[in-house]
Amino acid sequence: MKRFFERIYADFLKEPRFKEYEDIIRLAIEKGYIVTSVIDYYRNYMNKDEKVLILRHDIDVDKKGARIFFEIEKRYNVKASYYFRLSTIDYSLMDDIVKYSSEVGYHYEELATYCKRNKIKSKLSIIEKDLENIYDEFVSNLNTYFKGYDIKSIASHGDFYNRHIGVPNHYLFEKYSYEDLGITVETYKKELLESLDAYVSDARLKPFWRDGYSVVDAIKENKKKILFLSHPANWNGFTFENFKENIKRLYESFYMI
């Protein structure tokens, strides 16, 4: 019951936190961090002795919140990576992001989507035979919905169904190569993760930081290379987009598991 009321608060009652996000950007700059995107870090700073704050935004639900993030970043002349699901594609915002020289990426979830659609409820032994179909679907979606965008990094979406079957979406690339598609890096690539001194993620519920460790903590501790994963819905107040996503997840939880 406590969890239910916490969810109601997080989705419908909490106040927007965008000023806190702006304060984080300002603090990082004051502390001498380069604030940049995933692909810029991977190409230019991963092996250099620089203080870097990497901004990764997973646009799971809230496109309006993503636009607010973007406007804040422009004010401070910093870059970020925005990973869009097929359900959150916003070509106007994406065009503005590319024009500004931040990064647009694909927040892909074909493995979870395929398993839901085909009612696959077990683990790897059954999924293996379907990987080719899942990969073909990934390629088709990338070429169709991101046509004209030079996608260089991708990020696996963490759907509740991935947890149910025990397989992440990025399992697809243990067999297939995204490099063959012109993509440089997946955000869960071992080389990228091992280069970091801190990996910090926001959370929906108070204290709004996964494991209680915030990006401010990492900056104040002078961690050299920090990846800051954020989700706009965790920083915004009530949005109809968030409400619709909750209804969709409720339906899937009842009828797909």
C-alpha positions as CSV (number, residue, x, y, z in Angstrom):
1,M,0.0,0.0,0.0
2,K,2.9,2.4,0.8
3,R,4.4,1.7,-2.6
4,F,1.0,2.5,-4.2
5,F,0.8,5.9,-2.5
6,E,4.4,6.7,-3.3
7,R,3.7,6.0,-7.0
8,I,0.6,8.3,-6.9
9,Y,2.7,11.1,-5.4
10,A,5.5,10.6,-7.9
11,D,3.3,10.5,-11.0
12,F,0.7,13.1,-10.1
13,L,1.5,15.3,-7.1
14,K,5.2,16.1,-7.0
15,E,6.5,19.5,-8.0
16,P,8.8,19.9,-11.1
17,R,12.5,19.7,-10.3
18,F,14.0,21.5,-13.2
19,K,15.7,24.2,-11.1
20,E,17.6,21.4,-9.4
21,Y,18.7,20.2,-12.8
22,E,19.9,23.7,-13.7
23,D,21.8,23.9,-10.4
24,I,23.6,20.6,-11.2
25,I,24.7,21.9,-14.6
26,R,25.9,25.1,-13.0
27,L,27.8,23.3,-10.3
28,A,29.5,21.0,-12.7
29,I,30.7,24.0,-14.8
30,E,31.9,25.8,-11.6
31,K,33.9,22.7,-10.6
32,G,35.6,22.5,-14.0
33,Y,33.8,19.7,-15.7
34,I,33.4,19.3,-19.4
35,V,29.6,18.6,-19.8
36,T,28.9,16.7,-22.9
37,S,27.2,13.8,-24.7
38,V,27.8,10.1,-24.7
39,I,29.3,10.0,-28.2
40,D,31.5,13.0,-27.6
41,Y,32.9,11.5,-24.5
42,Y,33.4,8.1,-26.1
43,R,35.2,9.7,-29.1
44,N,37.2,12.5,-27.5
45,Y,37.5,12.2,-23.7
46,M,37.2,8.6,-22.5
47,N,41.0,8.1,-22.6
48,K,42.0,11.6,-21.6
49,D,42.8,13.0,-18.1
50,E,39.8,15.3,-18.0
51,K,36.9,15.9,-15.7
52,V,33.8,15.0,-17.6
53,L,30.1,14.9,-16.8
54,I,28.2,12.9,-19.4
55,L,24.6,13.7,-19.8
56,R,22.4,10.8,-20.9
57,H,18.6,11.4,-21.1
58,D,16.4,8.4,-21.7
59,I,13.1,9.8,-23.1
60,D,10.9,7.0,-21.8
61,V,7.7,9.1,-21.6
62,D,8.0,12.9,-21.1
63,K,8.9,14.7,-24.3
64,K,7.9,18.1,-22.8
65,G,10.3,17.5,-20.0
66,A,13.0,16.6,-22.5
67,R,12.5,20.0,-24.2
68,I,13.0,21.8,-20.8
69,F,16.2,19.9,-20.3
70,F,17.4,21.0,-23.7
71,E,16.6,24.6,-23.2
72,I,18.5,24.6,-19.9
73,E,21.5,23.0,-21.6
74,K,21.5,25.6,-24.3
75,R,21.7,28.4,-21.7
76,Y,24.9,26.9,-20.3
77,N,26.3,25.9,-23.7
78,V,26.6,22.2,-22.7
79,K,25.8,19.1,-24.8
80,A,23.9,15.9,-24.0
81,S,22.6,12.7,-25.5
82,Y,18.8,12.1,-25.9
83,Y,17.6,8.6,-26.5
84,F,14.1,8.4,-27.9
85,R,11.8,5.3,-27.9
86,L,9.6,4.8,-30.9
87,S,6.7,6.0,-28.7
88,T,8.4,9.2,-27.8
89,I,9.9,10.3,-31.1
90,D,9.6,14.1,-31.5
91,Y,11.1,15.2,-34.8
92,S,10.9,18.9,-34.0
93,L,12.9,18.4,-30.8
94,M,15.2,16.0,-32.5
95,D,16.0,18.4,-35.3
96,D,16.7,21.2,-32.7
97,I,19.0,18.8,-30.8
98,V,21.0,17.9,-33.9
99,K,21.2,21.5,-35.0
100,Y,22.6,22.5,-31.6
101,S,25.2,19.7,-31.9
102,S,23.9,17.6,-29.1
103,E,23.1,13.9,-29.8
104,V,20.0,12.0,-30.8
105,G,20.1,8.3,-30.2
106,Y,17.7,5.3,-30.2
107,H,16.3,4.0,-27.0
108,Y,15.5,0.6,-28.4
109,E,13.3,-2.2,-27.0
110,E,12.7,-4.6,-29.8
111,L,13.5,-7.7,-27.7
112,A,10.9,-6.9,-25.1
113,T,8.3,-5.8,-27.7
114,Y,8.8,-9.0,-29.7
115,C,8.4,-11.2,-26.6
116,K,5.3,-9.4,-25.5
117,R,3.7,-9.7,-29.0
118,N,4.5,-13.4,-29.2
119,K,3.8,-14.1,-25.6
120,I,7.3,-15.4,-24.9
121,K,7.5,-15.8,-21.1
122,S,10.6,-17.9,-20.7
123,K,14.3,-17.2,-20.8
124,L,17.2,-17.5,-23.3
125,S,16.5,-21.0,-24.6
126,I,13.3,-19.9,-26.4
127,I,14.4,-16.4,-27.3
128,E,17.6,-17.6,-29.1
129,K,15.7,-18.8,-32.1
130,D,13.9,-15.5,-32.4
131,L,16.9,-13.2,-32.3
132,E,17.2,-12.9,-36.1
133,N,13.6,-11.7,-36.3
134,I,14.2,-9.3,-33.4
135,Y,17.4,-7.9,-35.1
136,D,15.6,-7.5,-38.4
137,E,12.9,-5.5,-36.6
138,F,15.6,-3.3,-34.9
139,V,17.2,-2.5,-38.3
140,S,13.8,-1.8,-39.9
141,N,12.8,0.6,-37.1
142,L,16.2,2.3,-37.1
143,N,16.0,2.9,-40.8
144,T,12.4,3.9,-40.9
145,Y,11.9,6.1,-37.8
146,F,15.5,7.6,-37.6
147,K,16.0,8.1,-41.4
148,G,18.1,11.2,-41.9
149,Y,19.6,11.1,-38.4
150,D,23.2,9.9,-38.1
151,I,22.7,7.6,-35.1
152,K,26.0,6.9,-33.5
153,S,25.0,5.6,-30.1
154,I,22.1,3.6,-28.8
155,A,20.7,2.8,-25.3
156,S,18.8,-0.3,-24.3
157,H,15.4,0.5,-22.7
158,G,14.6,-1.3,-19.5
159,D,11.1,-2.5,-19.8
160,F,9.3,-4.4,-17.0
161,Y,9.0,-7.3,-19.4
162,N,12.8,-7.6,-19.6
163,R,12.8,-8.1,-15.9
164,H,10.0,-10.7,-16.2
165,I,11.9,-12.8,-18.7
166,G,15.3,-12.1,-17.3
167,V,16.9,-10.8,-20.5
168,P,17.8,-7.2,-21.3
169,N,17.2,-5.6,-24.7
170,H,20.9,-5.2,-25.3
171,Y,21.3,-9.0,-25.2
172,L,20.5,-8.8,-28.9
173,F,24.0,-7.4,-29.5
174,E,25.8,-10.3,-27.9
175,K,25.0,-12.1,-31.2
176,Y,24.6,-9.2,-33.7
177,S,26.8,-6.2,-34.5
178,Y,25.5,-2.7,-34.3
179,E,28.8,-1.5,-35.7
180,D,27.8,-3.0,-39.1
181,L,24.9,-0.5,-39.0
182,G,27.2,2.5,-38.6
183,I,26.6,2.7,-34.8
184,T,29.7,3.4,-32.7
185,V,28.6,2.5,-29.2
186,E,25.9,1.0,-27.0
187,T,25.6,2.7,-23.6
188,Y,26.0,-0.6,-21.8
189,K,29.2,-1.4,-23.6
190,K,31.8,-2.8,-21.1
191,E,34.6,-0.5,-22.3
192,L,32.4,2.6,-21.8
193,L,31.2,1.5,-18.3
194,E,34.6,0.6,-17.1
195,S,36.0,4.0,-18.0
196,L,33.7,5.7,-15.5
197,D,34.4,6.7,-12.0
198,A,30.7,7.2,-11.2
199,Y,27.5,6.1,-12.8
200,V,24.6,8.0,-11.3
201,S,20.9,7.6,-12.1
202,D,17.8,9.5,-11.0
203,A,14.7,7.7,-9.6
204,R,11.0,8.4,-9.6
205,L,10.5,8.3,-5.8
206,K,12.2,10.2,-3.0
207,P,15.1,10.8,-2.5
208,F,14.9,10.8,-6.3
209,W,18.3,9.1,-6.7
210,R,19.0,5.4,-7.2
211,D,20.7,4.0,-4.2
212,G,20.5,7.5,-2.6
213,Y,23.7,8.7,-4.4
214,S,23.2,11.9,-6.4
215,V,25.2,13.4,-9.2
216,V,25.9,16.3,-6.8
217,D,27.6,13.8,-4.4
218,A,29.7,12.6,-7.3
219,I,30.7,16.1,-8.4
220,K,31.5,17.3,-4.8
221,E,33.6,14.1,-4.4
222,N,35.5,15.2,-7.5
223,K,34.9,12.0,-9.4
224,K,36.7,12.4,-12.7
225,K,34.4,10.8,-15.2
226,I,30.7,10.8,-14.3
227,L,27.8,9.4,-16.3
228,F,24.5,11.0,-15.3
229,L,21.5,9.1,-16.5
230,S,18.2,11.0,-16.2
231,H,14.6,10.5,-17.3
232,P,12.5,13.7,-17.8
233,A,9.4,12.2,-16.2
234,N,11.3,12.0,-12.9
235,W,11.9,15.7,-13.0
236,N,8.5,16.9,-14.2
237,G,5.2,17.1,-12.3
238,F,2.0,15.5,-13.6
239,T,1.8,15.0,-17.4
240,F,-0.8,13.2,-19.4
241,E,2.0,11.3,-21.2
242,N,3.0,9.8,-17.9
243,F,-0.6,8.9,-17.1
244,K,-1.1,7.1,-20.4
245,E,2.1,5.2,-19.9
246,N,1.0,4.0,-16.5
247,I,-2.4,2.8,-18.0
248,K,-0.5,0.9,-20.7
249,R,1.9,-0.7,-18.3
250,L,-1.1,-1.7,-16.0
251,Y,-2.8,-3.4,-19.0
252,E,0.4,-5.2,-20.1
253,S,1.0,-6.4,-16.5
254,F,-2.4,-8.0,-16.3
255,Y,-2.7,-9.5,-19.8
256,M,0.9,-10.3,-20.8
257,I,2.3,-12.0,-17.7
